[in-house]
């Protein structure tokens, strides 16, 4: 019996990180960024392999007599017969505050021309998601600054909200607006030293995009003052499939550093459709068996183990949060395709963007019927709950009556009023990109709409009146906006002030 126990302990010790001894192997075959290596008998899954000359590989296939590894950098320089070494280390990425304001690749190497990143902090690229005991319910709102989303499809800190739609329907714009709004709040917290504002640091992960598109995103963030609160992780279409596969995991690891230190982080994956394609390409080259649409059988597990790392931790575990906004591109609105249905089933809701609405000039082109947030009003302040409670129902009724009204002209006064009211809410929800609203201004708009403030305004002038009214409130009642933001609920005094300022505006206009 003692001999058996000793043999088991000896076997387990071989796989313990501390007991790792360096092994050497030989490249038997190389091609398409993948190397088949013999001799690395004790290597672990996702362990880094040193090919020499600063070239790194990642062990992904652990076969009986060989190891299948993807070469992460300079794969074209690897040759058959070359000697390689195991490192005993899992793939890690640099982390910490020093990463903010930088553009890096999935290995954490900067390529923004701003010099090396001064940090000693690292996180494993892949690690298990936190357990159930360490989590708590999502309750704090993550304000996007987009009126239609914050009112109807609210997002909470620690939530996973999918942004889905066809190409060129404004998916990236929603993510960018959200990042810009977090930067505005962070800047306000620095200026006012307001303990009630908890900063949110953003990580934008670009997967398989053109370099020009990424450069435009970085330029927009810099112009809006958001880059200094953001880390941009880039694996462009010109990069290898292995780098595109690693990008979202690296972005998550960077975000987890903030979460582990009790802070709030937001990570945007743009987009996971291209990530799935890169993984399929890599898996086929590794000779893994393919399944539906030639994707490997573990494609669901790939995205679930990524998105399950976005959590709201309990106060006993630091209270940090990691919110994710994965983006999925559909083909002709087909949300029932393989990858879209996979990610829909993993996330806590989706914002569905319709091409038809986009071409009608409704921006964001969000479909009220299909879009949903499974966190719901738990991720709203009391003030927002009160003014936004009826909006989704009113819009649903509007769209239903709008379809019904096409078949006849004899409508009763109540139906006509409902349709006219719905038209004005739809106009209010149209928003210029990269100009998110502060939450207090969103509350003022929705309160005014609820009181019928815009019902006598011509539909085409609704947004013009909205802007003038908000400017009037900013100039005349700045303290009212501050009170709404601080109290986070509509007290009788605030409601009275809102009635006074709306009456004052109407009397002057």
N, C-alpha and C positions, 0 to 999 in steps of 0.2 A: 504493500500500500504506500509506504514511504517513497519507494522508487517511482511509482506512478505520479505522486504529487510533485516530486522533484523534477520529473520530465515535463509536467505541465508548466511548472514555474519557469523552467529553462526555455520552454517554447514561448511563453508569454513575454519573457524578458527580451527575446529577440526583437519584438515589435514595440517595445517601450521606447519612447523618444530618447530618454536619457541613456539607454543602453545601445543606442545606434552606433554602429561602426561604419566607417566609410567603405563603400564597395566600388569597384570599377566594373564597367561593362564595355561592350563593343557594339557599335552601330552595324547591324547586319543589312539594313535596308532603309532607304530614305527617299521621300518623294512627296510632293504636295504639302510640305510643312509638317509631315509626320515621319517619325523615325521608329523602326523596330529594333529593340536593343536586347541583347542577351548578356547574362552574367549578373544582373541586379536581382538577386534572389530575395532579399529582405526589404525591398523598397515598398513604400506605402502609397495608397491612392492619393493623388493630388500632391505628392512630394515633388520638390524641385530637383531637377537634374542639371548638373553642370557640364556643358559641352565644351568648356574652355573658351578663352578669348571673350569672356563676358556674355556668352550665349547661354540662354536658359531654356530648359524644357519642363514639361509638366507631365507626370505619369498619369495616364487615364485608363489604359487597358492593362490589367494584371493577368497575363496568360500563364499557362503552365510552364512554358520554356522561354518566354520572352516578355518584354514590356513594350506596350504601344505608348509612345509619348508624342505630344505636340510640341513643336519648337516655336517658342514665343518670339524670338528675335533673330533676324538674319538667318532664316532657315536655308537659304540658298548656299550658305558657306559650309553646311554640315556635309560630310562625306562618309561613304561606306568604309568600315574598318576603323573609324575614328574611336578613340577611347573616351569614355564619359565616366562621370563620378556621381554617386548619390550624395545628397547633402544632409539628409536627416531632418530637413526643415520643410514645413508646408509653405505654400506660397503666401507671402505677406505683402501688404501695401502700406506706405507711409500715411500717417494720420496726424491729427492735431490742428490747432488754430493756424499754424503756419501754412496749412493747405489753402486757407481762404484767399480768394482773389487770384488763384492760380489755375492754369489750364494744363492738365496732365494726361498721360496715357494710362492704360489699365494697370501698368506696373508702378504707377506713381512718379514716373519721370517727367519733369516739366518740359514743355516745348513752346513756351510763350515768350522766351527771350528775356526773362526776368531773373535769370541765375538759378542756382540750386536752392532747394527747399530746406530750410534749417529746422529739422525736426528729428527727434530720436524715437518718437512714438510710432508703433506699428500695430496693425490688426491683421489677423488671418483673413484671406480673401473669402474663404468659406468656413462657416462655423454653424453649429446647431442653433435653431431658433430658440428663444427663451421659452421655458415651460409655462404651463397654465398658472401655477401658483404664483409666479413672479409678475403676472400681469394684472391690470385692472381695467375696468370698463372705460371706453372712450367718452370723455365728457367735455374737454376743453376745445373750443372751436379753432379751426385753422382758417382764418379769413382769407379768401381768394381775392377779394376786392371786386369780384364780378357779381353784380346784383342778382342776376338770375340764379346763379349757383348758390350763393350764400343764403338766398331766400327759400329756394325750392329744393335744392340738392346739397344741403350743407355737408361740409367735410370736417371731421374732427382730428385732433392730433393723435396719431397712432393708427389712423385708418388707412385702408388701401382702396383708393377710388380709381377705377379704370376710366380712361378717356379713350373712346372708341369712335371710329368713323372712317369714311373714305379719304382718299388722298386729297389734300388741299381743302380741308373743311375747317381749319382753325384749331387743330388739336394742340400743336406746339404753342400757339398763342395763349391758350388757357393756362398751360403750365408756366409760360413766361410771365403772364400777368400775376400768377400766384407767387412766383419768386420775387417779382418786383414789389408786390404788396408786403411780403415779409421783410424785405430790405427797408421799406418805408417805416414799418413798425419798429424795426431794430434801430433805425436812425433816431426816431422819436424817443425811444427808451434811453439812448445815449445822451440826447440833449436835455431831457427832463429828469433823468434818473428816476423814472417811474417804475417802482417795484411791481406794479400790476401788469406791466408789459413784459412778457417772457420772450426773449429773442428766439427766432427760428433761423437756423443756418441751412442753406440749401445746397444740394448736390445735383447738378444737371448731367445726366449720362447720355451722350450722343452715340448711337450704335448704327453703323453702316450708312451714315449720311455723307453727303458731299462736303468737302473741306470748305467750300464757299458758304454753305448753309451754316456750318458750325461757326465760321468767322463772323457771320451776320448775327448769330445769337450772342456771341461774346461781345460784339460791338454794341448791341442793344442793351445788354446788361450793364456794360460800362457807362453808356450814356445816361442810363437811369439811376446810376449810383448803386446798383445791386451786386456788381461783381465782387466787391470787397467782402460781402457776406456769403459768397457762393464759391463752390469748387466745381469746375467743369472737367468731367472725365470723358475723353474722346477716343473712339475707335472708328475711324472713317471707313468708307467703302474701299479705300485703297489699302487698308490694313488687312492682315491675315484673318481667317475665320476664327483662329484661336484667340486673338486679341479682342475681336468682337464678342466672343463668348465670355471672356473674362470681365469686360467693361461693367456690366450691371452689378456683378459680385464685388468688384473693387469699389464702385460707388457706394454700395451698401455698407461695406466695411468702413469706409471713411465716415459715413453717417452714423454708424454704430459707436464710433468714438465719442461723438457728442452725446448720444443717448446714454452711454455708459457713465458719462460724467454729469448726469442729471440734467442735461440740456435737451432742447427740442431740435429735431432735424427733419428736413423734407428732401426726399430723393425722387427725381423724375427720370423715368426710363423711356428714352425716345429713340426707337421704339422696340417693343419686344417681338414684333413680327419679324424684323430683320435679325433679332437675336436668335429666334427659333430657326431661321434659315441658315445662319452661321453654324449653329449647333448641328443641324442636319448635315451640312456640308462636311463638318469635322468628323461626325460619327460615321458617315459613309466611307470617308477616307480611312478611318480606323477599322473598317470592315465590321462594324456593328450591324446586326440585322435590322432592317427597316420595317416600318409598319405602315399605318395609314398615311397617305400622301407622301410616302418615303421618309417621314419623320421617324426617329428612333422611338422605341417603346417607352422610354423614360422622359419624354418631352414634357409631360404633365408634372412629373417630379422635379424637373429642372426649374420650372417657374414657381412651383409651390414652395420649394425650399428657399427660393429667393425672396418671395413675397411674405412668407411666414415670419421673416426676420423684422418686419415692420410691426411694431407693437407700442402699446402704452404701458410702461412699467409701473408697478405699484410703488408707493412712497417708501416702503421698506427696502426696495431694490433700487432706490435712487430717484424714481419718478421721472426719468427721461422718456422721450417718445421719439419714434421714427415713423414718419408718415410717407407713404409712397403713392405716386401718381404714375402708374404704368400706362403707356400709350400703345394701342393696337390699331393697325391700319386694316380696314376691310376692303373687299372687292365688290363694288356695286351694292353696298349696303348689306352684304351677307354676314349677319352676326351669328349665323348658325354654322359657320365653317369651323374647322378643327381647332386651330389655335385660338380664335376669339372665344369659343365656348369654354375651352380650357381655362383661360384667364378670367372670364366672367365668373366661373364657378369658384375660383380662388379668392377673388376680391370681395370687398364689402359694399359693392354698388358700382354703377357705371354712369358716365355722362356720355350719352349717345348723340353724335353730331350728324345731322342729315344734310346731304348735298342740296336737296330741293330748298330747304330753309336758307342755306348759305347763299344760294343764287338769288333768293328773294330779298337779300339784303339784311336778313336777321343774323346779327353777329353778337354773341356766339350763337351758332345754329343748333341749339340744344333742343332735342325732342323731349317734350315734357312727359309724353306717354311712356316711353321706353326707359328714360333716365330714372335712376333711383339711388337713394343712399340708405343703406341698412342701419346706419347709426341715427339718421334723421334728426329730429329736434333736440336730441341729447347733445348735439354739437352746436347748439345755438345759445346765445345769451337770452335772458328773459325778454329784453326789449325786442330782439329780432323775432322771437317766437310769437310775441303778441301781434306784431304788424304783418308777419309773413304767414300766419296760420291759415288764412283763407285764400292766399294767392294761388296755390296749386289747384285747389278746387275750382276757383273762378276761371283759371286758364283752361282746365279740363272741360268745364261747361262751355266756355267760349268756343273751343275747337269743335266740340260736338254740335253746338247750335250753328256754327259757321257752316259746317257740312250740310246740316239740315236745311238751312236757309237757301241753299243753292237750288232746292227743288220747289220753292214757292216764295211768293212775295208778300203774302198776307201774314204778317207777324204781329203778335200782340206787343203792347208797349213794354212789358217786362222783359221779353226776349230781346227786343231791340236795345233796351238799356244794357242788358247783359253783354250783348255783342259789342256795343260801343265801348263799354268799360274794358272788355277783354282786348280790344284793339289798342287802347291806350297803355295797358299793362305791357303788352307785347312791344310797344314802342319804347317804354321805359327800360325794358330789358335789353334793348339794342345799346351796345357800348363800344366806344372806340378802343382799339387795342393799345396795350401798354399804358393805360390810364385807369388803374383800379381805384375804386371808391373806398374811403375810410368807412368803417362799420357804422359810425354815427350818421354819416351822410346817407348811407343805405337805409337806415331806420327812418330818417326824415322823409326820404322819397316814398317808401312804402306806406308810412303813416299818411302822407298827403294823398296817395292813390286810394287808400282805404276810406278816406273821408270824402272822396269824390272831387278832390282838388282839380284834377285834370279833365273831368268829364265834360266840361264846357269848352275845352280847348280843342281846336281842330287837330285831327289825328297827326297830320304831317308836322305840326308845330309842338307836339308834346315834348320832344327832347330839348327843343329850344327853350321852352318855358321851364323845364326841369333845371337846365343850366342857370337860367336867370334867377330862379327861386333859390337854388343852392348858393349862388354867389351873394344873394341878398342876405341869407341866413349867416353866411360866413362873415359878412361885413357888419351886420347889425346885432347878431346874437351869437357871437363866437363862444361866449361862456355857456350857452345852451348846448352846443355840440360837445364841449368838454364835459359837461355834466352827464350827457347821455353815455359818453365813452367810459366815464369813471363809475357811474352807478350801474350801468348795464341793464337797467330796467326803466320802464316808463312810469314814473311816479305821477300822482295827480298834479303836482307842481309843473313837471316837465310837459305834461299834456296841455295844461293851461297855457304855458309859454308857447307851445307849438301852435295852438289855436290863435294866440295873439299875433305871432309873427306871420302866419298865413293870411290872417285878416288884414294885417298891415300891408303885406305885399299886394293883395288883391285891391286894396283901396288906392294904392299908388300906381298900379298898372292899368 
